[in-house]
Amino acid sequence: MVDVTEVEREVQIGDEAVLIGSQGNEVTTAREVGLQADTNHAEILMKISLRVRRLYYIREKLVEVKFMI
C-alpha cells in the first residue's frame, strides 16, 4: 500500500507506482528509502512482500518475471 496524499497529480487505481527503481529521469534507491525510514537498505529490501512481482532487467531488456508465491 502506498500513501499518495501528497502526490501532485490525480492518481487512479491501476497507475504505476515505482517505489524503488527508475522512471523517466527519476531514480529512487533502496538506500534512499532506508534513510527516509531511519533504517538501512537491506531491511527495506527484506521487508518487501514475496507477493510483489519481481522484474529483472539486463541492459534495459526484461529477462525474467517472477512471482515468489
Secondary structure, DSSP 8 states (H G I E B T S, - for coil): ----TT-SS---TT----SSEEETTEEE-HHHHHHHTTS-HHHHHHTS-TTS-EEEEETTEEEEEE---
